[in-house]
Amino acid sequence: MVKKRLASGEPCRKCAQAEDLLRKRGLWDQIDEVIWAEETDPESAGMKLAAKHQVAAAPFYLVEGEDGSVEVFVSALKLIKVHLTSAKASAAANSSFDVASARTSLARATPQEVVRHALESFGADCAIAFSGSDDVVLVELAAQTGLPFTVLVVDTGRLHPETYRFIEEVRSHYGIAIHTTAPDPADLEPFVRQKGLFSFFEDGHEECCRIRKVRPLRRALGGYRAWMTGQRKDQSVSTRGKLELVEQDSTFEGRDGGLVKFNPIANWSRDLLWQYIRDHGLAHNALHHRGFSSIGCEPCTRAVLPGQHEREGRWWWEDDGVKECGLHPTKSGA
């Protein structure tokens, strides 16, 4: 770590804040060496490193690879996400996660506490399933922790243009990589060839959702040990009414077989969700300003009327019933 020492002999404010962040996260012992860039001495070791790596401000971090290459980080948060793991997370990664115990300890937890617990337990091995404005709250809460996390998007190939722009806005704002998964051509191409692009209007949405969303998500989650969703109980009493803040996933499997599922805002209402989004100025899908509540694929989503439940805009041509794409135990999701 290269820190800047001012003419007064004190470290610069940002350097002090970065050190404080690393200490609070239990990561300071992973900083091998501190090199000072003396404000009054352009020949000091830190100043020379800044010139060599063309870095204009302190603090910055140098990570040497096994091949001798050097990676430069100017953000402590990015360094944490890419290279540093807390001792607590490391210990959890090497032991089994007790869902029942976690459920008990988190019974009265806030969404912030649930998100922190998930990331302290699994770090980047916990994928935030991101697609809508519910999920952007999870990204915000994860970013606030300063802990490693992963964001995962299923691109079905049929999303609204506004949804793609929303995803890019979130990626850019938080400076994060978004891991995208898509339908397997081996499944999708024969399906479209045989049934066309709108078969769901005739025989239901399950088959299309299974190919475009459920299978790609199943494949992607196979590389993680946990995932996090923005699902809420009030979205559907029949399929989400019994959501727990933390549960063993009964639909998907992770890298080690089992998969832990966190639902940090399960107990929030839609009104509380949107109050948080407004209060914190979070990005959201522009379609919400046009009457869209629950937003899925473009052909299968429409705006709802005042007084209608948010899920009534999904697969509206079908009889009332289970309005899900197959991500819940009520569906096989094969």
Phi, psi and omega in degrees: 000131177256119180247151180259129176255125182286170180299334179286349182096353179270151174290154178296156185301316182294326178294318179295320180294320180295317178297318179299319178299313181295322179292318180296329180275001181070028186248357186299327181291352177269358172274110187290325186204143174250125179244132185266135170258105184281124182302327184265000184226096180296347180265002178294156186303318181293321178296321179294321178294322178298317179293319182297318184261007176056049177254131187265345185218154176252155003276162169216167190228138179245126179242118182267128179277169180297334180271006179091354178289154181239127178255134184253132176237133177253001180236126177295323180296319179292322176300316180298314183296323187271321192236334188255141178229131180294154180300324180295318179293321180298317181296318180295324182295336183259009179226162179286146181266126182270100183297316182298317179295317180296320180298320179293314183290335182259009186305324181246021185283151173280163175305321179300318181290324178294315180298315180298318180300316180299314184284328175292332181276323188234340180057226181291352174280002175250117183263125173276116179282111188246130174205333185225185184292336173298318186285335180295333175297320179295319178298317178299312181295322178295317179298325180296332182287334185075007181267158177296142174204164181236141176246129185238130178238134172265112177266101183287346185087359182232021182284159176292149173305323179297327180291319178297320179293323178297315179300317180293323178298318180292317179302314183291317184297316184269352180063041184244155171276136176249120181276120185251135174239153186220166179300146176286124179304330180295333175270317190287315187298312178293328177298312180292321180298320183277324189242354181080191187264353185227034183296336183296338177290340183257318186237020176093161188272349190301316184294316180296315179298323180297320182281318187274335186235308188293311181296316176300320179292320178301316180296317182291316182293342177298346180262003183237168178256345180204162173215165186229134182235161176261024181291146179231150180298323186283358177287328180196113181296323186287325184248340184237001184297337181252020178304138173256158176295329175217137183205163173276122183294129181257004181250320184243162175239150180259195185299323182258018181104286179286160180218124179272136182241126178252135177234074190301329182252026181304325185268000178280151171269168177298321180296319180293321177302310184286334173295318179295317180300315180292315183298329183255005177060038183281151176295151175207162183295129181299339179296337179298334179280356180245021175093001178278132179254295178260118190248120176240226178287153185302313183291341189250013182229138174216166179293155176251159178273159177305133179093344177281150176290149184301329182281352181290347176274000180256130177047049188297339183281349181270160177297151176301141181168221181282110180260074182225161181260358177116014182268005186238161183302341180287349179239152179285323180062025186295000000 
